[in-house]
Amino acid sequence: MTETPILDQLRRAYGPEFLDDIFKPLGRVADPAEQAAVLLFLNSRAASYISGQVVWVDGGNLGAAIAGELEKGRASWPA
């Protein structure tokens, strides 16, 4: 989840605590600059030997799912 204008719309529509119930392993939403930094890196010479990869910029959601944190009841996906 990334902080964008649509999140403000969701907060207005459902209340400021709406996003509190959504699983965020790092405890916060991403800043757009954090998402952009990955794109900038992948388009730089420093990443010239990287090919055919998926880079998950999800704040730990995939890692939590793989580690079984979701199934153990420590966290839950949003409804």
mmCIF file of the C-alpha atoms, coordinates in Angstrom:
data_MODEL
# 
_entry.id   MODEL 
# 
loop_
_atom_site.group_PDB 
_atom_site.id 
_atom_site.type_symbol 
_atom_site.label_atom_id 
_atom_site.label_alt_id 
_atom_site.label_comp_id 
_atom_site.label_asym_id 
_atom_site.label_entity_id 
_atom_site.label_seq_id 
_atom_site.pdbx_PDB_ins_code 
_atom_site.Cartn_x 
_atom_site.Cartn_y 
_atom_site.Cartn_z 
_atom_site.occupancy 
_atom_site.B_iso_or_equiv 
_atom_site.pdbx_formal_charge 
_atom_site.auth_seq_id 
_atom_site.auth_comp_id 
_atom_site.auth_asym_id 
_atom_site.auth_atom_id 
_atom_site.pdbx_PDB_model_num 
ATOM 1  C CA . MET A 1 1  ? 0.000   0.000   0.000   1.00 0.00 ? 1  MET A CA 1 
ATOM 2  C CA . THR A 1 2  ? 1.414   3.366   -1.030  1.00 0.00 ? 2  THR A CA 1 
ATOM 3  C CA . GLU A 1 3  ? 0.435   6.797   0.270   1.00 0.00 ? 3  GLU A CA 1 
ATOM 4  C CA . THR A 1 4  ? -1.464  8.327   -2.637  1.00 0.00 ? 4  THR A CA 1 
ATOM 5  C CA . PRO A 1 5  ? -4.455  10.673  -2.929  1.00 0.00 ? 5  PRO A CA 1 
ATOM 6  C CA . ILE A 1 6  ? -6.801  7.675   -3.073  1.00 0.00 ? 6  ILE A CA 1 
ATOM 7  C CA . LEU A 1 7  ? -5.829  6.761   0.499   1.00 0.00 ? 7  LEU A CA 1 
ATOM 8  C CA . ASP A 1 8  ? -7.068  10.182  1.611   1.00 0.00 ? 8  ASP A CA 1 
ATOM 9  C CA . GLN A 1 9  ? -10.351 9.433   -0.155  1.00 0.00 ? 9  GLN A CA 1 
ATOM 10 C CA . LEU A 1 10 ? -10.587 6.109   1.691   1.00 0.00 ? 10 LEU A CA 1 
ATOM 11 C CA . ARG A 1 11 ? -9.875  7.810   5.018   1.00 0.00 ? 11 ARG A CA 1 
ATOM 12 C CA . ARG A 1 12 ? -12.608 10.377  4.356   1.00 0.00 ? 12 ARG A CA 1 
ATOM 13 C CA . ALA A 1 13 ? -15.087 7.717   3.259   1.00 0.00 ? 13 ALA A CA 1 
ATOM 14 C CA . TYR A 1 14 ? -14.414 5.097   5.965   1.00 0.00 ? 14 TYR A CA 1 
ATOM 15 C CA . GLY A 1 15 ? -12.763 7.063   8.766   1.00 0.00 ? 15 GLY A CA 1 
ATOM 16 C CA . PRO A 1 16 ? -9.124  7.657   9.661   1.00 0.00 ? 16 PRO A CA 1 
ATOM 17 C CA . GLU A 1 17 ? -8.777  4.279   11.393  1.00 0.00 ? 17 GLU A CA 1 
ATOM 18 C CA . PHE A 1 18 ? -9.828  2.361   8.259   1.00 0.00 ? 18 PHE A CA 1 
ATOM 19 C CA . LEU A 1 19 ? -6.221  1.707   7.228   1.00 0.00 ? 19 LEU A CA 1 
ATOM 20 C CA . ASP A 1 20 ? -5.261  0.596   10.748  1.00 0.00 ? 20 ASP A CA 1 
ATOM 21 C CA . ASP A 1 21 ? -6.985  -2.757  10.142  1.00 0.00 ? 21 ASP A CA 1 
ATOM 22 C CA . ILE A 1 22 ? -5.055  -3.490  6.948   1.00 0.00 ? 22 ILE A CA 1 
ATOM 23 C CA . PHE A 1 23 ? -2.028  -5.749  7.368   1.00 0.00 ? 23 PHE A CA 1 
ATOM 24 C CA . LYS A 1 24 ? 1.238   -3.782  7.129   1.00 0.00 ? 24 LYS A CA 1 
ATOM 25 C CA . PRO A 1 25 ? 4.291   -5.799  8.280   1.00 0.00 ? 25 PRO A CA 1 
ATOM 26 C CA . LEU A 1 26 ? 6.412   -2.655  8.534   1.00 0.00 ? 26 LEU A CA 1 
ATOM 27 C CA . GLY A 1 27 ? 3.640   -0.872  10.389  1.00 0.00 ? 27 GLY A CA 1 
ATOM 28 C CA . ARG A 1 28 ? 3.119   1.869   7.830   1.00 0.00 ? 28 ARG A CA 1 
ATOM 29 C CA . VAL A 1 29 ? 2.260   2.598   4.227   1.00 0.00 ? 29 VAL A CA 1 
ATOM 30 C CA . ALA A 1 30 ? 4.969   3.263   1.663   1.00 0.00 ? 30 ALA A CA 1 
ATOM 31 C CA . ASP A 1 31 ? 5.968   6.689   0.502   1.00 0.00 ? 31 ASP A CA 1 
ATOM 32 C CA . PRO A 1 32 ? 5.820   7.102   -3.300  1.00 0.00 ? 32 PRO A CA 1 
ATOM 33 C CA . ALA A 1 33 ? 9.539   7.943   -3.272  1.00 0.00 ? 33 ALA A CA 1 
ATOM 34 C CA . GLU A 1 34 ? 10.254  4.482   -1.833  1.00 0.00 ? 34 GLU A CA 1 
ATOM 35 C CA . GLN A 1 35 ? 8.480   2.862   -4.774  1.00 0.00 ? 35 GLN A CA 1 
ATOM 36 C CA . ALA A 1 36 ? 10.201  5.171   -7.252  1.00 0.00 ? 36 ALA A CA 1 
ATOM 37 C CA . ALA A 1 37 ? 13.658  4.430   -5.823  1.00 0.00 ? 37 ALA A CA 1 
ATOM 38 C CA . VAL A 1 38 ? 13.376  0.811   -6.951  1.00 0.00 ? 38 VAL A CA 1 
ATOM 39 C CA . LEU A 1 39 ? 12.406  1.878   -10.453 1.00 0.00 ? 39 LEU A CA 1 
ATOM 40 C CA . LEU A 1 40 ? 15.287  4.332   -10.607 1.00 0.00 ? 40 LEU A CA 1 
ATOM 41 C CA . PHE A 1 41 ? 17.723  1.646   -9.494  1.00 0.00 ? 41 PHE A CA 1 
ATOM 42 C CA . LEU A 1 42 ? 16.424  -0.895  -12.014 1.00 0.00 ? 42 LEU A CA 1 
ATOM 43 C CA . ASN A 1 43 ? 16.852  1.694   -14.759 1.00 0.00 ? 43 ASN A CA 1 
ATOM 44 C CA . SER A 1 44 ? 20.399  2.547   -13.727 1.00 0.00 ? 44 SER A CA 1 
ATOM 45 C CA . ARG A 1 45 ? 23.751  1.119   -14.811 1.00 0.00 ? 45 ARG A CA 1 
ATOM 46 C CA . ALA A 1 46 ? 24.076  -0.403  -11.335 1.00 0.00 ? 46 ALA A CA 1 
ATOM 47 C CA . ALA A 1 47 ? 21.315  -2.836  -12.290 1.00 0.00 ? 47 ALA A CA 1 
ATOM 48 C CA . SER A 1 48 ? 22.678  -3.630  -15.754 1.00 0.00 ? 48 SER A CA 1 
ATOM 49 C CA . TYR A 1 49 ? 23.177  -7.336  -14.974 1.00 0.00 ? 49 TYR A CA 1 
ATOM 50 C CA . ILE A 1 50 ? 19.687  -7.866  -13.553 1.00 0.00 ? 50 ILE A CA 1 
ATOM 51 C CA . SER A 1 51 ? 17.208  -9.516  -15.884 1.00 0.00 ? 51 SER A CA 1 
ATOM 52 C CA . GLY A 1 52 ? 13.961  -11.406 -15.612 1.00 0.00 ? 52 GLY A CA 1 
ATOM 53 C CA . GLN A 1 53 ? 13.337  -10.653 -11.947 1.00 0.00 ? 53 GLN A CA 1 
ATOM 54 C CA . VAL A 1 54 ? 10.322  -9.522  -9.989  1.00 0.00 ? 54 VAL A CA 1 
ATOM 55 C CA . VAL A 1 55 ? 11.242  -7.057  -7.267  1.00 0.00 ? 55 VAL A CA 1 
ATOM 56 C CA . TRP A 1 56 ? 8.515   -6.980  -4.637  1.00 0.00 ? 56 TRP A CA 1 
ATOM 57 C CA . VAL A 1 57 ? 8.193   -3.556  -3.041  1.00 0.00 ? 57 VAL A CA 1 
ATOM 58 C CA . ASP A 1 58 ? 5.378   -4.504  -0.692  1.00 0.00 ? 58 ASP A CA 1 
ATOM 59 C CA . GLY A 1 59 ? 6.618   -3.666  2.778   1.00 0.00 ? 59 GLY A CA 1 
ATOM 60 C CA . GLY A 1 60 ? 7.036   -7.302  3.749   1.00 0.00 ? 60 GLY A CA 1 
ATOM 61 C CA . ASN A 1 61 ? 3.631   -8.689  2.739   1.00 0.00 ? 61 ASN A CA 1 
ATOM 62 C CA . LEU A 1 62 ? 5.076   -11.465 0.576   1.00 0.00 ? 62 LEU A CA 1 
ATOM 63 C CA . GLY A 1 63 ? 7.633   -12.400 3.226   1.00 0.00 ? 63 GLY A CA 1 
ATOM 64 C CA . ALA A 1 64 ? 4.963   -12.568 5.918   1.00 0.00 ? 64 ALA A CA 1 
ATOM 65 C CA . ALA A 1 65 ? 2.806   -14.784 3.720   1.00 0.00 ? 65 ALA A CA 1 
ATOM 66 C CA . ILE A 1 66 ? 5.708   -17.141 2.976   1.00 0.00 ? 66 ILE A CA 1 
ATOM 67 C CA . ALA A 1 67 ? 6.686   -17.278 6.658   1.00 0.00 ? 67 ALA A CA 1 
ATOM 68 C CA . GLY A 1 68 ? 3.139   -18.258 7.532   1.00 0.00 ? 68 GLY A CA 1 
ATOM 69 C CA . GLU A 1 69 ? 2.452   -15.185 9.639   1.00 0.00 ? 69 GLU A CA 1 
ATOM 70 C CA . LEU A 1 70 ? -0.936  -14.757 8.008   1.00 0.00 ? 70 LEU A CA 1 
ATOM 71 C CA . GLU A 1 71 ? -2.063  -18.327 8.608   1.00 0.00 ? 71 GLU A CA 1 
ATOM 72 C CA . LYS A 1 72 ? -0.890  -18.338 12.242  1.00 0.00 ? 72 LYS A CA 1 
ATOM 73 C CA . GLY A 1 73 ? -3.276  -15.536 13.049  1.00 0.00 ? 73 GLY A CA 1 
ATOM 74 C CA . ARG A 1 74 ? -0.558  -12.985 13.762  1.00 0.00 ? 74 ARG A CA 1 
ATOM 75 C CA . ALA A 1 75 ? -1.909  -10.855 10.974  1.00 0.00 ? 75 ALA A CA 1 
ATOM 76 C CA . SER A 1 76 ? -4.722  -10.992 8.502   1.00 0.00 ? 76 SER A CA 1 
ATOM 77 C CA . TRP A 1 77 ? -5.321  -9.851  4.975   1.00 0.00 ? 77 TRP A CA 1 
ATOM 78 C CA . PRO A 1 78 ? -7.805  -7.013  4.606   1.00 0.00 ? 78 PRO A CA 1 
ATOM 79 C CA . ALA A 1 79 ? -11.397 -8.067  4.013   1.00 0.00 ? 79 ALA A CA 1 
# 
